[in-house]
């Protein structure tokens, strides 16, 4: 069963948790389901964020909002938002990033299937993008001559 990316994203995210930092800045914390740093950076760029890295932290900046993504003990990225952002907006931003991340994962998997098909003796004979952005590939088994 294929689940459209937006529905999967909405069900996979944690709720925003507000906290007042030591210097009096309101920070919104949101847990994600994302693990891959390169795919996260690409997804953030897809949401028109200015993306930089500072050691083990990925920093994304949109107009009036800044997010620092860091990994938890399980290797999953969590975001800490500051700026003009409340819990609802923080969750909406992470949902948009999660949908973009899902597209990045999809493109990565499709690239691997296309690259590995010939090695496995197969050919991609058709590819169709569905209304929900899922992709259907048809592969045929190459028959040896003779």
C-alpha atoms as one frame of an Amber mdcrd trajectory, in Angstrom:
protein
   0.000   0.000   0.000   1.341   3.415  -0.929   0.620   6.344   1.345   0.893
   9.849  -0.104   3.921  11.620   1.328   1.946  14.396   3.028  -0.157  11.927
   5.020   2.870   9.872   6.028   4.700  13.016   7.089   1.872  14.327   9.221
   1.585  11.064  11.121   5.329  10.603  11.656   6.242  13.878  13.341   6.281
  14.800  16.971   4.342  17.776  18.247   6.221  21.021  18.790   7.355  21.499
  22.372   8.029  25.106  23.414  10.832  25.960  25.846  12.281  29.210  27.107
  16.073  29.211  26.711  18.443  30.527  29.397  18.686  33.851  27.551  14.907
  34.244  27.341  14.403  33.111  23.714  11.381  30.932  22.969  12.533  27.734
  21.220  10.134  25.293  19.546  11.457  21.677  19.550  10.129  19.239  16.931
  11.249  15.633  16.496  11.442  14.314  12.927  11.732  10.837  11.407  14.694
  11.795   9.203  18.108  10.128   9.468  20.202  10.921   6.370  22.116  14.228
   6.550  22.565  14.665   2.790  18.881  14.027   2.104  17.906  16.400   4.925
  20.107  19.184   3.500  18.589  18.643   0.037  15.054  18.636   1.482  15.722
  21.867   3.367  17.004  23.470   0.165  13.823  22.275  -1.596  11.833  24.305
   0.957  13.897  27.377   0.001  15.899  27.419   3.230  19.404  28.811   3.330
  21.305  25.748   4.561  24.659  25.647   6.354  26.415  23.115   8.532  28.094
  23.859  11.837  29.832  20.692  12.953  27.180  18.088  13.709  24.364  20.638
  13.377  22.520  21.555  10.178  21.236  25.129  10.225  18.323  26.217   8.050
  17.102  29.787   7.748  13.867  30.990   6.216  12.476  34.501   6.421  12.104
  35.295  10.148  12.716  31.658  11.221  15.876  29.726  12.003  16.125  26.008
  12.738  19.017  24.001  14.085  18.798  20.294  13.335  20.769  17.959  15.575
  20.707  14.188  16.021  19.298  12.465  19.057  20.773   9.308  20.604  19.054
   7.185  17.935  20.491   9.184  15.032  17.189  10.893  14.215  17.202  14.609
  13.472  15.303  16.966  15.752  14.752  20.655  15.040  14.970  23.608  17.402
  13.197  26.642  15.937  13.694  30.273  16.889  12.408  33.524  15.437   8.843
  34.336  14.491   7.600  30.810  15.007   4.972  29.240  17.200   4.257  25.536
  17.671   1.868  25.421  14.712   4.318  27.072  12.305   7.244  24.914  13.530
   5.203  21.770  12.931   4.112  23.032   9.491   7.724  23.725   8.505   8.887
  20.291   9.628   5.963  18.696   7.788   7.003  20.518   4.584  10.626  19.445
   5.105   9.500  15.875   5.758   7.507  15.781   2.510  10.550  17.152   0.633
  12.726  14.554   2.414  10.343  11.816   1.243  10.764  13.027  -2.331  14.543
  12.966  -1.892  14.369   9.393  -0.577  12.148   8.426  -3.497  14.572   9.917
  -6.042  17.499   8.170  -4.358  15.748   4.800  -4.459  14.712   5.283  -8.084
  18.300   6.134  -9.046  19.551   2.960  -7.330  16.930   0.793  -9.052  17.792
   2.295 -12.448  21.518   1.767 -11.820  21.164  -1.780 -10.459  18.626  -3.068
 -12.999  21.211  -3.835 -15.714  23.497  -5.499 -13.163  20.591  -7.744 -12.166
  19.815  -8.552 -15.825  16.793  -6.258 -16.025  15.696  -3.254 -18.048  13.391
  -0.452 -16.930  10.764  -0.511 -19.672   8.415   2.152 -18.324   8.080   4.676
 -15.563   4.899   6.475 -14.525   4.395   9.193 -11.921   1.004   8.863 -10.254
  -1.270  11.657  -9.039  -0.015  11.152  -5.455   3.619  11.463  -6.677   4.294
   7.756  -6.231   6.270   6.214  -9.091   5.527   2.940 -10.845   8.455   1.277
 -12.609   8.063  -1.708 -14.899  11.170  -3.851 -15.223  11.633  -6.690 -17.655
  14.005  -9.582 -17.232  16.589  -9.597 -20.007  16.766 -13.018 -21.656  20.170
 -14.299 -22.707  20.467 -14.875 -26.447  20.308 -18.499 -27.553
